[in-house]
Structure formats: structure tokens, C-alpha cells
């Protein structure tokens, strides 16, 4: 029996074995074999010919044919034939049909057999990769258990079984965690990509989602949806905070996550190489939530600034180091957990700052409105922060303040309006002297005072403004406490709008 006979007699058996061992559809294996036979056929009958093979799925018999397309104008003499020449063979032929010529069976020599084997192996490997991608692409966010296969300076390769592999980048490994070949490792699937070299499955042990997934495994109430994890903040291998809330008022979310004698949280701690975990009850009130997140520090006062997404926290002097934590870790984690920028100061610092702010406002009122310290202090005590606040208040409201009468109220209002009018004239005159471009002067997202500040800082046109980044704009306006990053970003994007319109017109 020659090589060709052996190949044909075993073809069904090979397809069965490969399909079963690789968990691949048998049809994919047959298609790979057909392509291999076609490739071997081309080495015999010519690479330029359209050689096609077909394997009978029941008995494994192979048919090999040369296909020639009937066309009106022949461009490729190896794969095409004119209608006139085709009709010399059979008058029934029409344009667009194929002439199918049966070829003798191939005697698979050493080179042809090797070529066929390479094609089959390549196609089976490609099918394996596609199957692996389909298996894992919808598992992002799941925890998976694998075996460490290789460890180098940049990656840890993890064997997932059944030929599957994944990698953990060094940045996704817990600091100082030692992994050796053969170790079992649990990690979070956070990305699955289909690439030319096959599916790339990326794992992580440092992402906050990994901790959340571990608690979901350890705490039945989380898995069942009774308790919800609202946020997680981690410094991997060191410390973490996790906030939880219960949908059932009879269940304590913190106690459920801690478990009997701390068993549940300890299981997570052990998996994370001893990372210290604080479990905090989530609060709908932002100020209360921040106070809880800064535990164990005691908080005296909280001031929320929603416009700039900033919370100012005042603590007793002896609680400052506890609130900030070693190297700022406690406040940093609390900020990540709550989503607020947290500014911590002592009671003494806050008192000093308030006094300074009071003095600055008082001096401003006495200077601009030409009033004594008593009236300036009364205005500040009533909540007036600027001359504009006074100008926007009616005489009736001003005269109703303690220590103010009708005449004083009218005089204060007139002085405030006069100052604002003169200030506007000064600003517009200064803007004119700076010779700023019209597109900046008329830019509706900035007020005249802001435009003047930008002009004085070298921003002469709307294009100059558009080239700034968020922090540069805040710095040039000197409004770090008044202009938030979000507001600055909106101003810059508005300044860039004409760039996008110009690109579209082109």
C-alpha cells in the first residue's frame, strides 16, 4: 500500500482523533485537510492552477479537480478559458461556468506529505485560537485559576488548561509577590484581544475589580445581590478600602463582609498577600461618606464644594497625621473611594485661614466702598463676599440688615454700582490697549475680567486659548479656587470648536 492509499484510508480516523483531542468541530479539520491536499496538488500540477480537493465525509475518498472559469476575455490563461474554446469541448457551456477536470489521485511523496501536514497543523492551531478567543471574550471580569508556566522580568505566563495561555504583566502583579513555575494563581480577566499571533488574555491581581470579585466569591449576600459593592480603592499589597451597602435594612453590610470571626475578609486578605482591608458602609450623603472613608480619624467639620468636586475636611490638631495616613495613604484611598478631592487641615489652620479671608474681604470693602471696619464686618457677617453681591441686592434687603437704615443702604448700593461701572470701563480700556483679537474678546465662555487676565498673561487670540491645557488655563486666570478642572476643560474645548469645523469643511 503506497503513501496515498495510507493517507486516504486513515483520513476519517485522523479527523475524528484531532476533533476529539482539540475539541474542534470535525468540519474544520476536514476543511484543513482539503486545503492541504489542494496545496500538495498545486506542487504537482502548477501553483497558478485553480486546484480544488473534496473529501467524502463518510468514506474518506478524495476527489481532485482543476477548475477553469469561462470568460469573455481571457486575462489568466491558467485559470480562465474563452467561451468559444469551451464550446469546442461541450456546446452547452455558458459564460461564468467552470470546466471541472478530474485529476489523477496524488501519490503523496515525502515533500507533498510534509506540506499537507504543515497546512493541517496550521489550520488546526488557527481553529484552536479562534475557539479560545470565543471561550474567553465574554469572561472579562471573571476570576480564573491557572498554573504559572513561565516567569520573566516583564510577564508571568499562566497556563489555563486545554492549551490556553494568559499573561500577567508585572504592573498587574502584587508588589513583592513571588511566583514560581508550577504555582497555582488566581487572577481577574480584564482584557481579551484577538491578534494575529492568537488571542491575548490579560490577567490582573492589582485592579480594584479583582478585590470586588474576591468578595463576591466569599460573601453569599454580595453574590445574591443583597449587598452591593459601591466602590473599591487599593494600593496593592499594602492597604485598601471598600464601600458596601445593603438593600435589606436588616442585614449589616460591613458585618456580612467581615464574616464570623473575620473569616470572610481574612480569606480575601490571604489571597492578596496580607493587604489590609477596611470595609466601609456607603452613605448617600457625600459628607458623611467622606467622614466614614477617613476613619479611624475623627472629623470636626466638612465643607462641600460641588462645583469643583472638592471637600474640605477639618480635623483636631492631634488627628491630622491619622487622617492623612503614612505618606498620605489614608486620604489618597479615601479620595479614590469617594470620588472627591479631599483637602485636610487642622482646626488651627482653618481658623487662621478664615481670619485671613475675613481680613482680605474687610480690607476690600473698606477700600472700595469707603466704609469703616464696623460696616465692612457687618457685611461679611451677613454673607456678602464681594461688591457684586451688594450691587445685586435691593435697598429693602440692605436696610433690613441689623445696624443698617434706608439712607445707609442706598448709599452702599450706589457706591457698589459706581465701583462696578468704573471697573468695567477700566477692564474694557485695558483689553483695548492689549490689542487682543476680536474672536477672544467676544468669546462668550469668558467674562471681561477673565479675558483681561489672559491678555495680561500673553494669550492674545482664541487660538492661543485653544492651545492651553486645563491646568495652564487655571494658572493663568489665577482662579484655582473658583474655576474647576471640569469648567476649564469646557472652556478650552469651546475654544477649539472652530478647528473641528475647519477640518470638516476641508
VOTORZA-751734 format. One line per 5 residues: number of its first residue (from 1); their letters; for each residue x, y, z of C-alpha. Coordinates in steps of 0.001 Angstrom, whole numbers, padded with zeros to 6 digits, always signed. Layout:
% VOTORZA-751734
NUM = a = X:Y:Z; ... .
END
This chain:
% VOTORZA-751734
1 = xxxxx = +000000:+000000:+000000; +001525:+003364:-001074; +001562:+006605:+000927; -001521:+007928:-000881; -003548:+004811:-000029 .
6 = xxxxx = -002494:+005067:+003630; -003455:+008767:+003735; -006923:+008094:+002288; -007672:+005038:+004431; -006844:+006858:+007664 .
11 = xxxxx = -008405:+010230:+006819; -011691:+009662:+008708; -009824:+008316:+011738; -007458:+011300:+011777; -010357:+013756:+011569 .
16 = xxxxx = -012076:+012004:+014495; -008951:+011971:+016677; -007946:+015604:+016001; -011511:+016825:+016510; -011829:+014984:+019811 .
21 = xxxxx = -008390:+015820:+021245; -008504:+019503:+020261; -012249:+019957:+020943; -012662:+021370:+017428; -015540:+020896:+015018 .
26 = xxxxx = -014747:+017957:+012700; -015761:+020034:+009660; -012885:+022448:+010434; -010454:+019500:+010372; -011854:+018253:+007023 .
31 = xxxxx = -011547:+021768:+005557; -007922:+021924:+006712; -007225:+018552:+005097; -008833:+019641:+001829; -006710:+022779:+001783 .
36 = xxxxx = -003608:+020665:+002468; -004427:+018324:-000435; -005072:+021321:-002700; -001686:+022772:-001751; +000025:+019438:-002399 .
41 = xxxxx = -001825:+019220:-005733; -000525:+022630:-006792; +003068:+021478:-006186; +002427:+018777:-008808; +000110:+020448:-011342 .
46 = xxxxx = +001288:+024052:-011007; +000879:+026838:-008456; -001005:+029009:-010971; -003793:+026452:-011478; -007125:+026512:-009586 .
51 = xxxxx = -006819:+023101:-007943; -009628:+022019:-005613; -009978:+018953:-003409; -013024:+017371:-001819; -013054:+014686:+000862 .
56 = xxxxx = -016081:+012440:+001187; -017130:+012841:+004825; -018361:+009229:+005006; -015672:+007102:+003384; -012709:+009467:+003191 .
61 = xxxxx = -012319:+009193:-000585; -010603:+012159:-002215; -011536:+013867:-005455; -009072:+016298:-007029; -010123:+018681:-009807 .
66 = xxxxx = -008769:+021540:-011896; -011340:+024347:-012268; -011289:+026718:-015235; -013621:+029730:-015409; -015374:+030518:-018721 .
71 = xxxxx = -014969:+034221:-019525; -015430:+036555:-022461; -011885:+037980:-022406; -009136:+035744:-021035; -006726:+037539:-018657 .
76 = xxxxx = -005241:+034496:-016888; -004644:+031575:-019252; -004020:+029196:-016342; -007431:+029632:-014665; -009637:+031058:-017468 .
81 = xxxxx = -010856:+029963:-020908; -012848:+031769:-023604; -016424:+030754:-024333; -015520:+029784:-027941; -012803:+027377:-026810 .
86 = xxxxx = -015042:+025967:-024064; -017814:+025199:-026564; -015351:+023075:-028578; -015487:+020690:-025624; -019208:+020977:-024823 .
91 = xxxxx = -021649:+023209:-026689; -023773:+023603:-023522; -021214:+025687:-021652; -022090:+029324:-020787; -020215:+032366:-019502 .
96 = xxxxx = -019450:+032258:-015748; -019472:+028446:-015512; -016488:+026340:-014523; -014973:+023488:-016504; -014145:+020859:-013884 .
101 = xxxxx = -011428:+018426:-014944; -010809:+015368:-012746; -007138:+014812:-011921; -005381:+011550:-011082; -005014:+010720:-007371 .
106 = xxxxx = -001883:+012155:-005778; +000851:+009811:-004705; +001910:+011682:-001563; +005647:+011735:-001656; +007746:+012981:+001267 .
111 = xxxxx = +007589:+016679:+000305; +003873:+016665:-000565; +003006:+014799:+002643; +005079:+017222:+004725; +003377:+020221:+003068 .
116 = xxxxx = -000055:+018712:+003747; +000862:+018081:+007395; +002037:+021687:+007867; -001213:+023080:+006458; -003331:+020805:+008655 .
121 = xxxxx = -001347:+021723:+011790; -001578:+025425:+010943; -005337:+025306:+010326; -005986:+023280:+013480; -003895:+025739:+015515 .
126 = xxxxx = -005830:+028651:+013978; -009119:+026942:+014866; -007869:+026379:+018422; -007033:+030067:+018761; -010433:+031141:+017456 .
131 = xxxxx = -012136:+028725:+019836; -010071:+030071:+022736; -010976:+033668:+021876; -014682:+032794:+021668; -014430:+030994:+025020 .
136 = xxxxx = -012829:+033901:+026910; -014040:+037084:+025171; -017226:+037206:+027271; -015457:+036349:+030545; -013874:+039749:+031179 .
141 = xxxxx = -014412:+040485:+034883; -014283:+036803:+035917; -011724:+035285:+038264; -009794:+032382:+036768; -007457:+029795:+038284 .
146 = xxxxx = -004329:+028849:+036371; -000826:+027432:+036756; +002309:+029549:+036438; +004119:+028339:+033311; +006939:+030876:+032905 .
151 = xxxxx = +008238:+033862:+034873; +010449:+036579:+033382; +011230:+040244:+034065; +008155:+041597:+032295; +005471:+038888:+032306 .
156 = xxxxx = +004151:+035885:+034144; +002714:+033339:+031704; -000214:+031375:+033130; -001461:+028041:+031755; -005271:+027992:+031753 .
161 = xxxxx = -005547:+024346:+030701; -006582:+022785:+027370; -003799:+024686:+025616; -004971:+028110:+026789; -002425:+030676:+027969 .
166 = xxxxx = -002659:+034114:+029513; -000225:+036701:+030820; +000080:+038851:+033916; +002155:+041983:+033362; +004487:+042954:+036180 .
171 = xxxxx = +002344:+046031:+036879; -000605:+043675:+037434; +001290:+041546:+039958; +001073:+042422:+043650; +004353:+044121:+044702 .
176 = xxxxx = +006891:+041762:+046287; +004700:+038781:+045360; +006896:+035789:+044469; +005580:+033452:+041766; +007324:+030249:+040733 .
181 = xxxxx = +006750:+027818:+037900; +004034:+025351:+038887; +002331:+027674:+041416; -001450:+027954:+041298; -002592:+031543:+040829 .
186 = xxxxx = -005982:+033284:+040838; -006427:+036486:+038855; -009001:+038661:+037133; -009523:+038543:+033366; -009552:+042225:+032418 .
191 = xxxxx = -008900:+042161:+028667; -009149:+039653:+025813; -007831:+040617:+022385; -007830:+038778:+019070; -004413:+039276:+017473 .
196 = xxxxx = -002504:+037717:+014553; -000447:+035571:+016902; -003614:+034352:+018573; -005886:+035510:+021392; -004165:+037519:+024106 .
201 = xxxxx = -005738:+037067:+027545; -004577:+039605:+030131; -004919:+038940:+033858; -004507:+041197:+036883; -004166:+040779:+040626 .
206 = xxxxx = -003891:+044509:+041356; -007044:+046029:+039881; -009848:+047069:+042283; -012221:+044799:+040350; -010174:+041773:+041460 .
211 = xxxxx = -010833:+042563:+045109; -014526:+043126:+044363; -014707:+039759:+042584; -012997:+038016:+045528; -015558:+039451:+047968 .
216 = xxxxx = -018323:+038333:+045596; -016958:+034779:+045865; -016565:+034877:+049634; -019780:+036716:+050629; -023024:+034998:+049527 .
221 = xxxxx = -025035:+038182:+050166; -022978:+040014:+047535; -023311:+037159:+045037; -027082:+037111:+045584; -027358:+040898:+045126 .
226 = xxxxx = -028497:+041672:+048690; -025298:+043617:+049360; -023783:+045844:+046678; -020142:+046871:+046360; -020224:+050593:+045547 .
231 = xxxxx = -016504:+051353:+045171; -013032:+049970:+045815; -009729:+051794:+046309; -006456:+049897:+046517; -002744:+050314:+046916 .
236 = xxxxx = -001951:+046668:+046032; -000110:+044676:+048644; -000416:+047441:+051243; -003883:+048761:+052040; -007384:+049011:+050580 .
241 = xxxxx = -010824:+050438:+051295; -014101:+049003:+050017; -017564:+050551:+050431; -020693:+048412:+050601; -024423:+048972:+051052 .
246 = xxxxx = -027248:+046590:+051896; -030578:+046541:+050071; -032061:+044762:+053097; -032103:+047036:+056169; -031998:+044002:+058457 .
251 = xxxxx = -028556:+042977:+057148; -025397:+044773:+058249; -023273:+045017:+055071; -019987:+045542:+056931; -020600:+042625:+059309 .
256 = xxxxx = -021597:+040330:+056452; -018364:+041109:+054594; -016233:+040615:+057698; -017880:+037275:+058452; -017834:+035152:+061591 .
261 = xxxxx = -014598:+035924:+063467; -013391:+037751:+060355; -013292:+034575:+058256; -014613:+036103:+055037; -012426:+039186:+054933 .
266 = xxxxx = -009425:+037143:+056072; -009820:+034833:+053067; -009549:+037869:+050785; -006615:+039273:+052780; -004735:+035970:+052438 .
271 = xxxxx = -005307:+035896:+048674; -003968:+039473:+048398; -000734:+038731:+050260; -001786:+040346:+053548; -003228:+043556:+052119 .
276 = xxxxx = -005018:+045443:+054931; -008688:+045934:+054036; -011099:+048453:+055590; -014783:+047795:+054909; -016887:+050965:+054996 .
281 = xxxxx = -020647:+051387:+054827; -021549:+053513:+051827; -023611:+056635:+052569; -025834:+058565:+050154; -024757:+061789:+051874 .
286 = xxxxx = -021368:+062730:+050399; -020091:+064489:+053514; -020988:+061521:+055759; -019407:+059108:+053270; -016136:+061060:+053256 .
291 = xxxxx = -016101:+061137:+057060; -016551:+057330:+057121; -013870:+056849:+054445; -011316:+058797:+056506; -011780:+056523:+059515 .
296 = xxxxx = -010278:+055981:+062006; -009556:+059746:+062101; -012086:+061975:+063906; -013530:+064821:+061812; -014606:+068205:+063242 .
301 = xxxxx = -016068:+069879:+060168; -016798:+069187:+056494; -017352:+071785:+053758; -018586:+070514:+050374; -017847:+072389:+047129 .
306 = xxxxx = -019855:+070575:+044460; -018766:+072896:+041641; -015115:+071908:+041952; -015825:+068380:+043296; -013788:+069239:+046383 .
311 = xxxxx = -014439:+068533:+050056; -012649:+070443:+052762; -012182:+068433:+055954; -011190:+069987:+059289; -009701:+067750:+061983 .
316 = xxxxx = -008373:+068336:+065514; -004632:+069004:+065543; -003858:+065611:+067090; -005848:+063792:+064338; -004042:+065271:+061318 .
321 = xxxxx = -001416:+062537:+060874; -004077:+059845:+061329; -006377:+061424:+058749; -003601:+061838:+056193; -002005:+058480:+056928 .
326 = xxxxx = +001547:+057340:+056305; +002811:+059056:+053143; -000732:+060343:+052533; -002123:+056846:+052019; -005316:+057209:+054081 .
331 = xxxxx = -006540:+060418:+052437; -005470:+059159:+048998; -007505:+055960:+049344; -010470:+057877:+050794; -010370:+060230:+047805 .
336 = xxxxx = -010294:+057319:+045329; -013097:+055556:+047190; -015457:+058535:+047339; -014556:+060247:+044061; -013985:+063585:+045846 .
341 = xxxxx = -010812:+065635:+046096; -010235:+065841:+049859; -008372:+068780:+051377; -007456:+068204:+055034; -006491:+070924:+057511 .
346 = xxxxx = -006314:+071287:+061265; -008694:+073406:+063304; -005867:+075883:+063927; -005079:+076136:+060197; -008749:+076581:+059350 .
351 = xxxxx = -009135:+079316:+061952; -006069:+081114:+060630; -007287:+080863:+057052; -010752:+082130:+057951; -009228:+085113:+059722 .
356 = xxxxx = -007052:+085886:+056700; -010037:+085600:+054327; -012078:+087830:+056653; -009308:+090441:+056699; -008905:+090400:+052893 .
361 = xxxxx = -012654:+090873:+052327; -012891:+093507:+055034; -009977:+095481:+053549; -011574:+095204:+050102; -014923:+096598:+051319 .
366 = xxxxx = -013327:+099460:+053300; -011180:+100412:+050315; -013730:+100088:+047503; -016867:+101303:+049315; -015047:+103803:+051569 .
371 = xxxxx = -016659:+102462:+054755; -015272:+101813:+058221; -014342:+098404:+059661; -017652:+098060:+061532; -019794:+098239:+058380 .
376 = xxxxx = -017358:+096007:+056477; -017541:+093408:+059251; -021338:+093573:+059309; -021494:+092968:+055547; -019197:+089939:+055820 .
381 = xxxxx = -021182:+088580:+058756; -024330:+088773:+056635; -022704:+086655:+053927; -021584:+089259:+051392; -018387:+088033:+049686 .
386 = xxxxx = -017937:+090686:+047008; -019040:+094129:+045841; -021030:+092368:+043111; -023097:+090642:+045825; -024018:+094042:+047269 .
391 = xxxxx = -024839:+095508:+043828; -027266:+092662:+043172; -029156:+093273:+046470; -032142:+095602:+046768; -032275:+098646:+049083 .
396 = xxxxx = -035069:+096939:+051037; -032894:+093901:+051758; -029893:+096006:+052745; -031909:+098289:+055011; -033341:+095202:+056724 .
401 = xxxxx = -029912:+094150:+057962; -029103:+094742:+061623; -027463:+098173:+062082; -028453:+099433:+058581; -031039:+102104:+057781 .
406 = xxxxx = -032574:+103310:+054494; -030004:+106059:+053868; -027033:+103775:+054545; -028460:+101063:+052318; -028998:+103478:+049411 .
411 = xxxxx = -025508:+104934:+049785; -023861:+101484:+049884; -025798:+100326:+046812; -024852:+103469:+044863; -021186:+103123:+045782 .
416 = xxxxx = -021218:+099435:+044778; -022846:+100183:+041396; -020432:+103064:+040761; -017415:+100852:+041519; -018637:+098081:+039199 .
421 = xxxxx = -019251:+100542:+036369; -015775:+102071:+036752; -014235:+098585:+036937; -015948:+097629:+033668; -014603:+100755:+031983 .
426 = xxxxx = -011121:+100010:+033283; -011259:+096397:+032082; -012520:+097261:+028578; -009931:+100035:+028264; -007147:+097664:+029300 .
431 = xxxxx = -008393:+094996:+026866; -008337:+097580:+024062; -004780:+098628:+024974; -003632:+094984:+024794; -004908:+094746:+021188 .
436 = xxxxx = -006484:+091323:+021657; -008115:+089605:+018675; -011871:+090022:+018276; -012514:+086273:+018475; -011083:+086257:+022023 .
441 = xxxxx = -012760:+089485:+023160; -016166:+088197:+022022; -015646:+084664:+023348; -018847:+084072:+025339; -017407:+081439:+027695 .
446 = xxxxx = -015234:+084059:+029456; -016177:+087252:+031252; -014276:+090523:+030573; -012198:+090181:+033735; -011026:+086701:+032696 .
451 = xxxxx = -010250:+087887:+029140; -008110:+090707:+030581; -006189:+088272:+032811; -005473:+086029:+029822; -004334:+089028:+027750 .
456 = xxxxx = -002002:+090122:+030525; -000569:+086563:+030514; +000215:+086591:+026789; -002983:+084966:+025438; -003895:+087248:+022544 .
461 = xxxxx = -006322:+085170:+020452; -008807:+082335:+020591; -006195:+080015:+019031; -003779:+080892:+021857; -006508:+079918:+024337 .
466 = xxxxx = -007280:+076680:+022469; -003647:+075564:+022726; -003688:+075691:+026547; -004342:+072653:+028721; -006690:+072668:+031709 .
471 = xxxxx = -004068:+073420:+034358; -002432:+076179:+032324; -005792:+077958:+031967; -006489:+077748:+035722; -002986:+079039:+036482 .
476 = xxxxx = -003216:+081979:+034066; -006618:+083007:+035432; -005316:+082594:+038970; -008658:+081087:+039897; -007676:+077726:+041356 .
481 = xxxxx = -010428:+078028:+043933; -013086:+079440:+041643; -012580:+077612:+038340; -012790:+073814:+038450; -010889:+071470:+036133 .
486 = xxxxx = -014192:+070488:+034518; -015139:+074124:+033821; -011652:+074877:+032474; -011894:+071834:+030199; -015234:+073001:+028790 .
491 = xxxxx = -013800:+076471:+028064; -010819:+075002:+026190; -012995:+072603:+024156; -015302:+075500:+023217; -012251:+077477:+022087 .
496 = xxxxx = -011244:+074566:+019835; -014642:+074163:+018165; -013656:+076224:+015109; -010715:+073863:+014500; -013087:+070905:+014072 .
501 = xxxxx = -015408:+072910:+011822; -012453:+073898:+009624; -011421:+070221:+009312; -014958:+069190:+008317; -015139:+071899:+005627 .
506 = x = -011859:+070670:+004153 .
END
